[in-house]
Amino acid sequence: MDNTATTKSTNWLFWLGFFVVIIVLALITTFAAIRGGQQLVNKNKTVIAQEDITDLPAPTPVIDLILNGQTHTVDEKTIGHLPTLTEKTLNEQKIQKNNEIAQLIQTEIDAAFEPALQNIPAFTDWYYSLTGEYSRYLTAVTGDMGDFLADKMHETIFKSANFSETINAKQQLFDTQLTQDFQESTSVLKQTLLDFLTQNALPAETPTVQVTSSKDETTNLLSVLDKHLAITSADIGKQVVAGLAGTAVGVVAVKGLGALVIKKTIAKVAGTSLFKTAGALLAKLAAKAAVKGGGAGAATVGGAAVCAPLGPGALACGAVAGIATWLLVDEAFIKLDEAINREAFEAEIRQAIIHQRDEIKRDLTTVYVNVFNERINAVSLDMSKHVENIQKTFIPADALRK
């Protein structure tokens, strides 16, 4: 009995130890399997994550640009095209607007000079008259014939045509037109930039990262144009006056461009035969004196015979006859001079005025084109500097992975 009990006890202990070992080993195996599986899963996730970081592109650094109140999200490549696009657009505007202002100046200055050219016969009518003749004699004795003729030319050719006022009005017209041309050019630039930013907008699904706040004033492209858009015709006028100082027109006088143009034009005419008349006056008077004292004097003998019966009144009669003879000879000489020289004389005056007109057109065109180009070039330069400042804020794409 004792053996039987001992055997049973030994068997129980055997099976207990057996199953305990089995259970413990099963638990260990299960734990190892579960933990090992988790480690594999985590390892796979790590590998996949590493592969994603390596293979997927970094987010594109972008900036929000503001133009005309519209916000455009663009990358560095798009930003880099803006200076070139600006320069190209404004160069096209320079060509167009330069041609327009040149044509305007040609047309308007021609129109301003035309009434003066039409008044040349009025001056020569006076010149080939007894009044004009004796006025010149008197001036030659008491004053300066050159100044006298210049004043008479101003009165008959320019003043009666309101030339000074017309030229001043033309200058204001050019100033206003150039201001308008500049504003139109900047409007074209804004629209061109707006279209470009719209066409190059990034797709919505593009992963991006902002490198600066959209509220940053440097991202507002309109801000770079604001100081240029504030230009007025008065500003243009000041630049034009400064530009004219280095041309044949010279410094504009206090009375305005019109008065200076008249002065320059009359000075141009001073080189013609008109202002050489004073030097030839003595020879002209001598020729007339010979006629008056010779042939014309003999012709008065008959007149003296008629006056003889008048007795004491013969002296007065002779004086009247002498005056009449003098005037008739002068009138004859004036008519002869006019018949021979008037056409060439007027042509000479006309050519001198036209020469000055063309010189003024050339100088005005040069100055206005230069003023416009300087303004346009300033916009292009400022835009380039502005974009350069924006580009300095961009982060290299590789740095975004760190």
C-alpha positions as CSV (number, residue, x, y, z in Angstrom):
1,M,0.0,0.0,0.0
2,D,2.8,2.2,0.8
3,N,4.4,1.4,-2.5
4,T,1.3,2.1,-4.3
5,A,0.9,5.5,-2.6
6,T,4.5,6.4,-3.3
7,T,4.1,5.5,-6.9
8,K,1.0,7.7,-7.2
9,S,2.7,10.5,-5.6
10,T,5.6,10.2,-7.8
11,N,3.4,10.1,-10.9
12,W,1.5,13.2,-9.8
13,L,4.7,15.2,-9.3
14,F,6.0,14.0,-12.7
15,W,3.0,15.2,-14.5
16,L,2.8,18.4,-12.6
17,G,6.4,19.2,-13.5
18,F,5.8,18.2,-17.1
19,F,2.8,20.4,-17.6
20,V,4.3,23.3,-15.7
21,V,7.3,23.2,-18.0
22,I,5.1,22.9,-21.0
23,I,2.9,25.8,-19.9
24,V,6.0,28.0,-19.1
25,L,7.6,27.2,-22.4
26,A,4.3,27.9,-24.2
27,L,4.0,31.2,-22.4
28,I,7.6,32.1,-23.2
29,T,7.2,31.1,-26.8
30,T,4.0,33.1,-27.1
31,F,5.5,36.2,-25.5
32,A,8.6,35.9,-27.8
33,A,6.4,35.6,-30.8
34,I,4.2,38.5,-29.9
35,R,7.2,40.8,-29.0
36,G,9.1,39.7,-32.0
37,G,6.2,40.5,-34.3
38,Q,5.8,43.9,-32.7
39,Q,9.5,44.5,-33.2
40,L,9.2,43.5,-36.9
41,V,6.2,45.8,-37.3
42,N,8.0,48.7,-35.7
43,K,11.1,48.0,-37.8
44,N,9.1,48.0,-41.0
45,K,7.4,51.3,-40.0
46,T,10.8,52.8,-39.4
47,V,12.1,51.6,-42.7
48,I,9.0,52.8,-44.6
49,A,9.2,56.1,-42.8
50,Q,12.9,56.4,-43.7
51,E,12.1,55.5,-47.3
52,D,9.3,58.1,-47.4
53,I,11.6,60.8,-46.1
54,T,14.2,59.9,-48.7
55,D,12.0,59.4,-51.7
56,L,9.3,62.1,-51.2
57,P,10.2,65.7,-52.2
58,A,10.5,68.3,-49.5
59,P,7.7,70.9,-49.3
60,T,8.2,73.7,-51.8
61,P,9.1,77.0,-50.1
62,V,6.6,79.7,-51.3
63,I,5.7,83.3,-50.7
64,D,2.4,85.1,-51.1
65,L,2.8,88.0,-53.5
66,I,0.1,90.7,-53.5
67,L,-0.7,92.7,-56.6
68,N,-3.9,94.9,-57.0
69,G,-5.3,93.3,-53.9
70,Q,-5.0,89.8,-55.2
71,T,-2.8,87.2,-53.4
72,H,-0.7,84.8,-55.5
73,T,1.3,81.9,-53.9
74,V,4.5,81.4,-56.0
75,D,7.8,79.7,-55.7
76,E,11.3,81.0,-56.0
77,K,11.5,80.1,-59.7
78,T,8.5,82.2,-60.5
79,I,9.8,85.1,-58.5
80,G,13.1,85.0,-60.4
81,H,11.3,85.7,-63.7
82,L,9.7,88.9,-62.5
83,P,12.7,91.3,-63.2
84,T,13.2,90.0,-66.7
85,L,9.5,90.2,-67.4
86,T,9.4,93.7,-66.0
87,E,12.3,94.9,-68.1
88,K,10.9,93.3,-71.3
89,T,7.5,94.9,-70.8
90,L,8.8,98.3,-70.0
91,N,11.2,98.2,-73.0
92,E,8.3,97.6,-75.3
93,Q,6.5,100.5,-73.7
94,K,9.5,102.8,-74.2
95,I,9.6,102.0,-77.9
96,Q,5.8,102.7,-78.3
97,K,5.6,105.8,-76.1
98,N,8.8,107.3,-77.5
99,N,7.4,107.1,-81.0
100,E,4.1,108.6,-79.8
101,I,5.6,111.6,-78.0
102,A,8.0,112.3,-80.9
103,Q,5.0,112.3,-83.3
104,L,3.0,114.6,-81.0
105,I,5.9,117.1,-80.7
106,Q,6.3,117.1,-84.5
107,T,2.7,117.8,-85.1
108,E,2.0,120.3,-82.4
109,I,5.2,122.4,-82.9
110,D,4.5,122.5,-86.6
111,A,1.0,123.8,-85.8
112,A,2.4,126.4,-83.4
113,F,4.8,127.8,-86.0
114,E,2.4,127.9,-88.9
115,P,0.6,131.1,-88.0
116,A,4.0,132.9,-87.6
117,L,5.1,131.6,-91.0
118,Q,1.8,132.9,-92.4
119,N,2.6,136.4,-91.0
120,I,5.9,136.8,-92.8
121,P,4.1,138.8,-95.7
122,A,2.8,141.2,-93.1
123,F,6.3,142.0,-92.0
124,T,7.6,142.4,-95.6
125,D,4.6,144.7,-96.4
126,W,5.8,147.0,-93.6
127,Y,9.4,146.6,-94.7
128,Y,8.7,147.6,-98.3
129,S,6.7,150.7,-97.4
130,L,7.6,154.4,-97.0
131,T,6.7,154.1,-93.3
132,G,9.1,151.2,-92.9
133,E,11.8,152.9,-94.9
134,Y,11.7,156.2,-92.9
135,S,11.3,154.3,-89.6
136,R,14.6,152.5,-90.4
137,Y,16.2,155.9,-91.3
138,L,15.2,157.4,-88.0
139,T,16.4,154.4,-86.0
140,A,19.7,154.4,-87.8
141,V,20.2,158.0,-86.6
142,T,18.8,157.8,-83.1
143,G,18.9,154.1,-82.1
144,D,19.9,150.5,-83.0
145,M,18.4,149.3,-86.2
146,G,19.0,145.6,-85.3
147,D,17.0,145.9,-82.1
148,F,14.3,147.9,-83.9
149,L,13.9,145.3,-86.7
150,A,13.8,142.5,-84.1
151,D,11.0,144.3,-82.2
152,K,9.1,144.9,-85.4
153,M,9.5,141.2,-86.4
154,H,8.2,140.2,-83.0
155,E,5.2,142.4,-83.3
156,T,4.2,141.5,-86.8
157,I,5.2,137.8,-87.0
158,F,5.0,136.4,-83.5
159,K,2.9,138.6,-81.2
160,S,0.0,138.8,-83.6
161,A,0.0,135.0,-83.8
162,N,0.0,134.5,-80.0
163,F,3.1,132.5,-80.5
164,S,4.5,132.7,-77.0
165,E,1.3,131.6,-75.4
166,T,0.8,128.8,-77.9
167,I,4.3,127.4,-77.3
168,N,3.8,127.5,-73.5
169,A,0.5,125.7,-73.9
170,K,2.2,123.1,-76.1
171,Q,4.8,122.5,-73.4
172,Q,2.1,121.9,-70.8
173,L,0.4,119.5,-73.3
174,F,3.6,117.5,-73.7
175,D,4.1,117.4,-69.9
176,T,0.6,116.1,-69.4
177,Q,0.9,113.6,-72.2
178,L,4.2,112.2,-70.9
179,T,2.6,111.8,-67.4
180,Q,-0.3,109.9,-69.0
181,D,2.1,107.7,-71.0
182,F,4.0,106.8,-67.9
183,Q,0.8,105.9,-66.0
184,E,-0.4,103.8,-69.0
185,S,3.0,102.0,-69.1
186,T,2.9,101.1,-65.4
187,S,-0.7,99.9,-65.8
188,V,0.4,97.6,-68.7
189,L,3.2,96.3,-66.4
190,K,0.8,95.6,-63.6
191,Q,-1.5,93.7,-65.9
192,T,1.4,91.7,-67.4
193,L,2.7,90.7,-63.9
194,L,-0.9,89.8,-62.8
195,D,-1.4,87.5,-65.8
196,F,2.0,85.9,-65.3
197,L,1.4,85.2,-61.6
198,T,-2.0,83.8,-62.4
199,Q,-0.6,81.5,-65.1
200,N,2.2,80.2,-62.9
201,A,0.2,79.6,-59.8
202,L,1.2,76.3,-58.0
203,P,-1.3,73.4,-58.2
204,A,-3.5,73.0,-55.1
205,E,-2.0,69.6,-54.2
206,T,1.6,70.9,-54.1
207,P,3.1,70.5,-50.6
208,T,4.3,73.9,-49.7
209,V,5.8,75.8,-46.7
210,Q,5.5,79.6,-46.3
211,V,8.8,81.3,-45.8
212,T,7.4,84.7,-44.9
213,S,4.1,86.2,-43.8
214,S,1.6,87.3,-46.4
215,K,1.2,90.5,-44.3
216,D,4.9,91.4,-44.9
217,E,4.9,94.6,-46.9
218,T,7.9,93.4,-49.0
219,T,5.5,90.9,-50.7
220,N,3.3,93.7,-52.0
221,L,4.5,94.3,-55.6
222,L,2.3,97.4,-55.9
223,S,4.3,99.1,-53.1
224,V,7.4,99.2,-55.4
225,L,5.3,101.1,-58.0
226,D,3.6,103.5,-55.6
227,K,6.3,106.1,-55.5
228,H,6.6,106.1,-59.2
229,L,2.9,106.4,-59.8
230,A,2.7,109.6,-57.7
231,I,4.4,111.5,-60.6
232,T,2.6,114.6,-61.8
233,S,2.9,116.8,-64.9
234,A,4.6,119.4,-62.7
235,D,7.4,116.9,-61.9
236,I,7.8,116.1,-65.6
237,G,7.9,119.8,-66.4
238,K,10.8,120.4,-63.9
239,Q,12.8,117.5,-65.5
240,V,12.1,118.9,-69.0
241,V,13.4,122.3,-68.0
242,A,16.5,120.8,-66.5
243,G,17.0,118.8,-69.7
244,L,16.6,121.7,-72.0
245,A,19.4,123.5,-70.3
246,G,21.9,121.3,-72.1
247,T,20.4,121.8,-75.6
248,A,20.4,124.5,-78.2
249,V,17.1,125.8,-76.7
250,G,19.0,126.7,-73.5
251,V,17.6,127.5,-70.1
252,V,13.9,128.3,-70.2
253,A,13.3,132.0,-69.2
254,V,11.0,133.1,-66.5
255,K,8.4,134.0,-69.0
256,G,8.3,130.5,-70.3
257,L,9.5,128.5,-73.3
258,G,7.5,130.6,-75.7
259,A,9.4,133.8,-75.1
260,L,12.7,132.0,-75.3
261,V,11.8,130.3,-78.6
262,I,10.9,133.8,-80.1
263,K,14.2,135.2,-79.0
264,K,16.1,132.2,-80.5
265,T,14.1,132.4,-83.7
266,I,14.7,136.1,-84.2
267,A,18.4,135.6,-83.5
268,K,18.4,133.0,-86.2
269,V,16.8,135.5,-88.6
270,A,19.5,138.0,-87.6
271,G,21.9,136.2,-89.9
272,T,19.9,136.9,-92.9
273,S,20.1,139.9,-95.2
274,L,17.4,141.6,-93.2
275,F,19.8,142.6,-90.4
276,K,22.5,143.4,-92.9
277,T,20.4,146.3,-94.2
278,A,21.7,148.7,-91.6
279,G,25.3,148.3,-93.0
280,A,24.1,148.9,-96.5
281,L,22.0,151.9,-95.7
282,L,24.6,154.5,-96.6
283,A,25.1,153.1,-100.1
284,K,21.3,153.0,-100.5
285,L,21.0,156.6,-99.5
286,A,23.8,157.6,-101.8
287,A,22.1,156.0,-104.8
288,K,18.9,157.8,-104.0
289,A,20.6,161.1,-103.5
290,A,22.2,160.8,-107.0
291,V,18.8,160.3,-108.5
292,K,17.2,163.1,-106.5
293,G,20.0,165.5,-107.2
294,G,20.4,164.6,-110.9
295,G,17.5,163.4,-113.0
296,A,14.9,164.1,-110.5
297,G,16.4,167.5,-109.8
298,A,16.3,168.4,-113.4
299,A,12.7,167.4,-113.5
300,T,11.8,170.0,-110.9
301,V,13.0,172.8,-113.2
302,G,9.6,172.8,-114.9
303,G,8.0,172.9,-111.5
304,A,10.1,175.9,-110.5
305,A,9.0,177.7,-113.7
306,V,5.4,177.0,-112.7
307,C,6.0,178.4,-109.2
308,A,7.9,181.6,-110.4
309,P,4.7,183.7,-111.0
310,L,3.8,183.2,-107.3
311,G,6.5,185.6,-106.2
312,P,7.2,185.2,-102.5
313,G,5.2,182.0,-102.5
314,A,7.6,180.5,-104.9
315,L,9.8,179.4,-102.0
316,A,7.1,177.4,-100.4
317,C,6.0,176.0,-103.8
318,G,9.6,174.9,-104.5
319,A,9.8,173.2,-101.1
320,V,6.6,171.3,-101.7
321,A,7.9,170.3,-105.1
322,G,11.2,169.1,-103.5
323,I,9.4,167.0,-100.9
324,A,7.1,165.5,-103.6
325,T,10.2,164.6,-105.7
326,W,11.9,163.1,-102.7
327,L,9.0,160.9,-101.9
328,L,8.4,159.9,-105.4
329,V,12.0,158.8,-105.8
330,D,11.9,156.9,-102.5
331,E,8.6,155.2,-103.5
332,A,10.1,154.2,-106.8
333,F,13.2,152.8,-105.2
334,I,11.1,150.8,-102.7
335,K,9.0,149.4,-105.4
336,L,12.0,148.4,-107.4
337,D,13.7,146.9,-104.4
338,E,10.5,144.9,-103.6
339,A,10.1,143.7,-107.2
340,I,13.7,142.4,-107.2
341,N,14.2,141.1,-103.7
342,R,10.9,140.5,-101.8
343,E,10.5,136.9,-102.8
344,A,14.0,135.9,-101.9
345,F,13.8,138.1,-98.7
346,E,10.6,136.3,-97.5
347,A,12.1,132.9,-98.4
348,E,15.2,133.7,-96.4
349,I,13.2,134.7,-93.3
350,R,11.0,131.6,-93.7
351,Q,14.0,129.3,-94.0
352,A,15.5,130.8,-90.8
353,I,12.3,130.3,-88.9
354,I,11.8,126.8,-90.2
355,H,15.4,125.9,-89.3
356,Q,14.8,127.1,-85.7
357,R,11.4,125.2,-85.6
358,D,13.1,122.0,-86.6
359,E,15.9,122.5,-84.1
360,I,13.3,123.0,-81.3
361,K,11.4,119.9,-82.3
362,R,14.6,117.9,-82.2
363,D,15.6,119.2,-78.8
364,L,12.2,118.8,-77.3
365,T,11.9,115.3,-78.6
366,T,15.3,114.3,-77.2
367,V,14.5,115.8,-73.8
368,Y,11.0,114.3,-73.4
369,V,12.2,110.9,-74.5
370,N,15.1,111.0,-72.1
371,V,12.8,112.0,-69.2
372,F,10.3,109.2,-70.0
373,N,13.1,106.6,-70.3
374,E,14.7,107.7,-67.0
375,R,11.4,107.2,-65.2
376,I,10.8,103.8,-66.8
377,N,14.3,102.6,-66.1
378,A,13.9,103.6,-62.5
379,V,10.8,101.4,-62.2
380,S,12.6,98.4,-63.7
381,L,15.6,98.9,-61.4
382,D,13.5,99.2,-58.3
383,M,11.5,96.0,-59.2
384,S,14.8,94.1,-59.7
385,K,16.0,95.2,-56.3
386,H,12.6,94.4,-54.7
387,V,12.6,90.9,-56.0
388,E,16.2,90.4,-54.9
389,N,15.2,91.3,-51.4
390,I,12.3,88.8,-51.5
391,Q,14.6,86.0,-52.8
392,K,16.9,86.4,-49.8
393,T,14.1,85.0,-47.6
394,F,13.8,81.7,-49.4
395,I,15.0,78.5,-47.6
396,P,16.9,75.8,-49.7
397,A,14.6,72.9,-50.2
398,D,17.1,70.4,-48.7
399,A,17.1,72.3,-45.5
400,L,13.4,71.5,-45.0
401,R,14.2,67.8,-44.5
402,K,16.3,68.5,-41.4
